[in-house]
Amino acid sequence: MKKFSLFKVVPAALAMILASSQANLAQVPSIQINRKLPSEPLVLSGQSGGTVKSNCGNVAATANQIIEVTEALPYLRLTVEGQGKPTLLIDGPGGRFCVLADTYSGSKAELSGYWQPGRYLLKVGNILPGQHNYNLSISQEKLPNSSKSIQFR
């Protein structure tokens, strides 16, 4: 009898976990990005880090930010500033990319270049354990001598 009750409890628990992870993703507002940003730069804040250890540092199980690029953008720059050693894990139509803070970017995780239309899930992580405050700047202004770029195609 105990085996049969276990078979009832485990699927129910899995269903609850999946439902809560979908609910968490639904709680993250999606921000639409096109050629006209509402402000320059657009700055979003939150808590970096999480319990998932990845090759992109400690990240949360769900996205910190979701951006919808509504049209092809010849240039877009994402910059994460925060305590510790911030990272940025980007999962989008062009694949999955990890950006680490480096001395070239002034200890910021920064990525710029061409962005194709689509939905991008952003996880702001940290090499150091724990959670840290961060600011994510989204800009279409090019920095002088900005050679660290990637094309999302």
N, C-alpha and C positions, 0 to 999 in steps of 0.2 A: 504494500500500500504506500509506503514512503517513497518508493521509486516513482509511482504515478504522480504523486503530489509535486515532486521535484520537476517533472516534465511540464507541469502546469505553471510553476513559479518562474522557472528560468525564461521561457518565452515572454511571459508578462513583464518581467524585469527588463529584458532586452528591448521590448517595445517602448517601455517608459523611458529608457535611456535614449533611444533614437528620437523619440518625440521631444524630449527636453533639448537635445542637441540641435534639432531643427528649429525649436522655439528660440534658442539662443542666437542662431544665425538670423532668424527673422527679426530679432531685436536690434541688430546692427543696422543702422539706417544706410541706405544706398545713396551715394552722392553722384549726381550726374555732372560729367565734365565734358565741355565742348570748347569751342574756340574763344568763348567769352566766359572767363571765370567770374564768379560773383565778387571776388576781391583778389587782389594780387599782392602777396601770395594768399592762397586759401590755407588757413591754419586749423588743424584738428588736433585735439589733445586726448590723452588716455593713459592707460597703464600698460607698460610693456612687460614682457616675460610671461611665464606660465609654467605649467607642470609637464609639458611635452618637451622632451629633450630631442633636438634635431641637429642636423648638420648646419643649421642656421641659428644656433643658440637655443635658449629656453623660450618656447612660444606657447601661446594658449591653444586650446583644442579648436576654437572657433576664430573666425576673422575678427580683428580689431576694427577694421574699416572695410567698406566695400565701395569701389568706385565703378561707375558705368561710363565708359568713354563712348559718347554718342556718335562721334565722327572721327575720321582719321586725323590725328594731330601730328604735325611735322616735328613738334618739340614739346615735351612735357618733362618737368623735373620734380622728383619726389625726394625730400630731405627729412630724415628723422634725427632729431636732437633729443638728448636725454641723459640721465645719469647712467653710470656704468658704461657698458659697451653695447650700444643699440645695434640691432639687426633689423632687416626688413625682408620678409618672405613674401614674394608676389606670385600668386597663382592666377594666370589669366589665359586668354586665347592663344598666346604665343608660347605657352609653357610655364614652367615654374622656375623662379630665379631667387637666389639668395644674395642680399647685399649686406656686407659687413662694414662697420665703421672703420675708417682708416685715417692715417695722419694726413694724407693728401686732401681729404675732405674735412679736416679739422675735427676729427673724432666723431663725425656724423656718418650715418648710412645714407648714401646719396646715389641716385640713378637718374639719368636723363637720356632723352632721345626720342625717336619716333614711336608713337603708340597707335596701334590699330583699334578700331571700335570693338567693344566687348565689355564683359564683366570681369573685374579684377578683385580678388580677395586678398587683402593685405593683413599679414600677421606681423605685428611689431614685437620683436623678441629682444633678448639680451643675452650676451655671453655670460654675464654674472648671474648667479641665482637670485631669486626674489623678484618682486615687482618694482618698477621704477616709473616715474612720470615721464611722459614724452610729448613732444610736439611734432606733428607731421605737417610739413609745408608742401603745398602743391603749387607749382609756378609754371608759367609759360615764358618767363623772361630768361634769356640765356645769360650765363655767367661768363665773364671774360676768361679765356683759356680753359674752357670746359671741354676736356677731351675724354672724360669718363662717361661714355654713353653706350647705349645698346638699342637695337631696333627690335620691337615686338611685332613680328609678322606671322 
